[in-house]
Amino acid sequence: MKFRSVFDIIGPVMVGPSSSHTAGAARIGLVARHLFQTEPEWADIHLYGSFAKTYQGHGTDVALVGGLLGFDTYDSRIPDSLKLAEKKNIKVRFIEEPDEHDHPNTVKIRLGKGQDTMELVGISIGGGKVEVKELNGFKLRLSGNHPAILVVHNDRYGAIASVSAVLAKNEINIGHMEVSRKDKGKEALMVIEVDQNVSDELLTEVGALASVDKVTKIHD
């Protein structure tokens, strides 16, 4: 497979050939890497719709793995990402799923390292833009194109207000926010897209709140 040179016609600066199937796939992989917070030992990549039909010819496979390795859409190492993952002893499997999802460019990524695992469902919506639709069973909408804070917390009164108060005190403006829960009063996930990157100190402050179990961030 031969890639075109880096270009910027539609969507982000990227390694081609497709903004939806290559740049978008790399962005989904990169978001998964940020959320997992470390390099995985293995990755099972389930491809749906047009992703399943064309992932090798359009470079979706190397783009997804490149993102998991921490490469951005324009990184010249993307075409070699499968070989680089093999050198790092990262076991990668691609599974072509026969079922259809609501969006044709859908991928489910399962990552693992030791006892830690994560499952993410993402879609590439065109022009290099993506949305994360599900994270570890939580329904959500995360673009991956803006800085974001993800907070796993107890679903109880005051949890959202306490996190919002910390952001307000640190002069962090919220662009988009939503909360997802599996059951009332159980574990919930707060997704907050913000206007600027946040510091590790702010994450520590949010993580120290009584209702918060885990907090992580995605940089722009």
Protein Blocks (a to p, Z undefined) as FASTA:
>chain_A
ZZdddddfehcddddfbfklmmmmmmmmmmmmmmnopacfbdcdddehjllmmmmmnomm
mmmmmmmnopafklmklmmmmmmmmmnopacdddddfbdcfblbbcdddddehjbccddd
dddebjhiacdfbgghiacddehlaccddddddddehklmmmmmmmmmnopacfbdcddd
fbghiacddddddfbdcdfklmmmmmmpmklmbdcdddZZ
